Amino acid sequence: MIASFPCVLPSSVSRGTERGLVLHGWGQSAAYWQPVARHLAQSGIALFCPDMPTLAAMSSAPQGSAERLQQIVDQLTVTALASDITAILAHSAGAPAGVLLAERINLPLVLIEPLPHQLGLASQSKVNRLRSTQQNGTLMDRLKQQYPFAQPGTLETIAAALPDEIPQLELILNTTASARGLLVRTSLEKLRKTLLIVRGGRSALLGEEETNIILAAIPQAKTVVIPNAGHSPHIDTPNQLFQIITEILRQNTSI
């Protein structure tokens, strides 16, 4: 069991600070959320981001199984309740855990670029796989290859918080274990607080067709599109995502 969530920007935490929990996507970490966290800190909002691979490694259940997902959420639940988390932000592969956690502790949920198969819904061919663009070159070179829409200053902020190497993205599987998919979809249908889907207008993974698949399954959800963002709006357009997160964290009623 983890004792606490590490803060993305520790200096921004103070008593009474509003707190959002980030469940990062595949191959990322808290470092990728520093640009957004800097904006939020100016408004008195702190972001906390556990290392998802570490949580997964603490489970003895098979990789990708419903059992492992439930064990991860069990760990997240205890600490989220003890840490006064007020909203959950889940990016891409962090979406399944975000859905289960939000349903379990009844918190607002922002799903950022979730893919249908991650939610137990039908997959589309163009979102089935994502291969790494990691190649030779400097850390900044590799970040630019992975996030071509991001501003240089944003990538510099991320690079300063990363080790010399960035993790290579593995394949996003085009299948989800039926038990795991059913578990996530059932939780989706039970959500009662704010549920917002954020899509990057230039994303190669989550287009209008895929978004409509999600919205058809969860009609209570709302969606917002950030036109100049790709699959990682927190990297491509941190100032715009900051505004969306601020609104969610500071509203107490459902959409």
C-alpha positions in Angstrom: 0.0 0.0 0.0 1.4 3.4 -0.9 1.5 6.0 1.9 1.0 9.1 -0.2 0.8 10.4 -3.7 3.9 12.4 -4.8 3.0 15.9 -5.9 4.0 17.0 -9.4 5.3 20.3 -7.9 5.9 19.9 -4.2 6.4 23.6 -3.5 2.8 24.2 -4.6 1.2 22.2 -1.8 -0.3 24.0 1.2 -3.1 23.5 3.7 -6.4 23.9 2.0 -5.0 23.5 -1.5 -7.4 22.0 -4.0 -6.1 18.6 -5.2 -6.4 16.8 -8.5 -5.2 13.2 -9.0 -3.5 12.4 -12.3 -3.4 8.9 -13.6 -0.8 9.2 -16.4 -0.8 7.5 -19.8 1.5 4.8 -21.1 5.2 5.7 -21.2 4.7 8.9 -19.3 5.1 10.1 -15.7 4.5 13.1 -13.4 7.2 15.0 -15.3 4.9 15.3 -18.3 2.4 17.1 -16.2 4.7 19.8 -14.9 3.6 22.4 -17.5 0.0 22.1 -16.5 0.9 21.9 -12.8 2.8 25.2 -13.0 -0.4 26.9 -14.3 -2.6 25.3 -11.7 -0.2 26.2 -8.8 -0.8 29.9 -9.5 -4.5 29.3 -8.9 -3.9 27.3 -5.7 -4.5 23.9 -7.2 -2.0 21.0 -6.7 -1.7 17.9 -8.9 -0.6 14.5 -7.5 0.6 11.8 -9.7 1.4 8.2 -8.6 3.7 6.1 -10.8 1.4 3.7 -12.4 3.9 1.0 -13.4 5.1 0.9 -9.8 1.5 0.3 -8.7 1.0 -2.4 -11.3 4.2 -4.1 -10.3 2.9 -4.5 -6.8 0.2 -6.8 -8.0 0.7 -10.5 -8.5 -2.3 -10.7 -10.8 -1.8 -11.3 -14.6 -0.9 -8.2 -16.6 -3.9 -6.6 -18.2 -6.4 -8.6 -16.1 -9.4 -7.3 -14.3 -7.8 -8.6 -11.0 -4.7 -6.4 -11.5 -6.8 -3.4 -12.3 -8.9 -3.8 -9.2 -5.8 -4.2 -7.0 -4.4 -1.0 -8.4 -7.7 0.8 -7.7 -7.7 -0.6 -4.2 -4.4 1.1 -3.5 -5.5 4.3 -5.1 -8.7 4.4 -3.2 -7.1 4.3 0.3 -4.7 7.1 -0.4 -7.2 9.3 -2.4 -9.6 9.3 0.5 -6.8 10.1 2.9 -5.4 12.9 0.7 -8.6 14.9 0.1 -8.4 14.4 -3.6 -11.2 16.5 -5.2 -11.1 15.3 -8.9 -9.5 12.6 -11.0 -7.7 13.3 -14.3 -6.9 10.2 -16.3 -5.0 10.3 -19.6 -5.2 7.5 -22.2 -4.1 4.2 -20.6 -4.9 5.7 -17.2 -8.6 5.8 -18.1 -9.6 2.3 -16.8 -8.3 2.9 -13.3 -9.7 6.5 -13.4 -13.2 5.2 -14.2 -13.2 2.6 -11.4 -11.7 5.0 -8.9 -14.2 7.8 -9.7 -17.1 5.5 -9.4 -15.9 4.0 -6.2 -15.3 7.3 -4.3 -17.8 9.4 -6.2 -15.5 12.1 -7.6 -15.6 14.2 -10.8 -13.7 12.6 -13.7 -11.8 14.1 -16.6 -10.9 11.5 -19.3 -8.2 12.9 -21.5 -7.9 11.1 -24.9 -9.3 7.8 -23.7 -9.5 5.1 -26.4 -12.7 3.0 -26.8 -11.0 -0.4 -26.2 -9.6 0.9 -22.9 -13.2 1.5 -21.7 -14.5 -1.9 -22.8 -16.0 -0.5 -26.0 -15.5 -1.3 -29.6 -12.0 -0.7 -31.0 -11.3 1.1 -34.3 -8.4 0.1 -36.5 -6.7 3.5 -36.4 -6.4 3.4 -32.6 -5.4 -0.2 -32.3 -1.7 0.4 -32.1 0.8 3.1 -31.2 4.5 2.5 -31.8 7.3 4.6 -30.3 8.9 7.3 -32.4 11.9 7.2 -30.1 15.1 7.4 -32.2 18.6 8.5 -31.8 19.3 12.0 -30.7 19.1 14.2 -27.6 16.3 14.0 -25.1 14.8 17.1 -26.6 15.0 15.6 -30.0 13.1 12.5 -28.9 10.4 14.5 -27.1 9.9 16.6 -30.2 9.4 13.4 -32.3 6.8 12.1 -29.8 5.0 15.5 -29.3 5.3 17.5 -32.5 2.5 20.0 -31.5 4.1 21.0 -28.2 5.9 24.4 -27.7 9.6 24.3 -27.0 9.2 25.8 -23.6 6.8 23.0 -22.6 9.2 20.3 -23.7 12.1 22.0 -21.9 10.0 21.9 -18.7 9.4 18.2 -19.1 13.0 17.4 -20.1 14.3 19.1 -17.0 12.3 16.7 -14.8 13.1 13.5 -16.7 16.2 11.3 -16.5 18.5 11.2 -19.5 16.4 8.4 -21.1 12.6 8.4 -21.8 10.7 5.2 -21.7 10.0 3.6 -25.1 6.3 3.4 -25.8 5.1 -0.2 -26.3 2.2 -1.3 -28.3 -1.3 -0.4 -27.2 -3.1 -3.7 -27.4 -6.1 -3.8 -29.6 -7.9 -6.3 -27.3 -9.0 -6.0 -23.7 -9.8 -9.0 -21.6 -13.5 -9.3 -21.6 -13.8 -9.4 -17.8 -11.7 -6.2 -17.5 -13.6 -4.4 -20.2 -17.0 -5.3 -18.6 -15.7 -4.1 -15.3 -14.8 -0.7 -16.7 -17.9 -0.3 -18.8 -20.1 -1.2 -15.8 -18.4 1.5 -13.7 -18.8 4.0 -16.5 -22.5 3.5 -16.4 -22.6 4.1 -12.6 -20.8 7.4 -12.6 -22.9 10.2 -11.0 -20.5 13.1 -10.8 -19.1 15.3 -13.6 -17.7 13.2 -16.5 -15.8 15.1 -19.1 -14.1 13.7 -22.2 -11.2 15.9 -23.5 -10.1 15.3 -27.1 -7.2 16.8 -29.0 -8.4 18.1 -32.3 -5.2 16.9 -34.0 -5.1 13.5 -32.3 -4.3 10.6 -34.5 -5.9 8.2 -32.0 -9.2 9.7 -30.8 -11.2 11.1 -33.6 -14.9 12.1 -33.8 -15.9 8.6 -34.7 -14.1 7.1 -31.7 -15.5 9.9 -29.4 -19.0 9.2 -30.6 -18.6 5.5 -29.7 -17.7 6.6 -26.1 -20.5 9.1 -25.9 -23.1 6.6 -27.2 -22.2 4.3 -24.3 -22.1 7.0 -21.7 -24.6 9.7 -22.7 -24.2 11.6 -19.4 -20.7 12.6 -20.5 -19.8 15.9 -22.0 -16.9 16.5 -24.4 -14.6 19.4 -25.2 -12.1 19.6 -28.1 -8.8 21.4 -27.9 -8.2 22.2 -31.5 -4.4 22.5 -31.6 -3.7 19.5 -29.3 -2.7 15.9 -30.3 -3.0 12.8 -28.1 -1.4 14.6 -25.1 -3.1 18.0 -24.5 -1.2 18.4 -21.3 1.9 18.6 -23.4 0.7 20.3 -26.6 -1.6 22.9 -25.0 -1.0 23.0 -21.2 -2.5 26.5 -20.8 -5.8 25.4 -22.4 -6.0 22.2 -20.4 -5.3 24.2 -17.2 -8.4 26.2 -17.8 -10.6 23.1 -18.2 -9.1 21.4 -15.1 -9.6 24.6 -13.0 -13.3 24.7 -13.9 -13.8 21.0 -13.0 -12.0 21.3 -9.7 -13.9 24.3 -8.6 -17.4 23.2 -9.4 -19.3 21.1 -6.9 -22.3 20.1 -9.0 -22.7 17.5 -11.8 -22.9 18.6 -15.4 
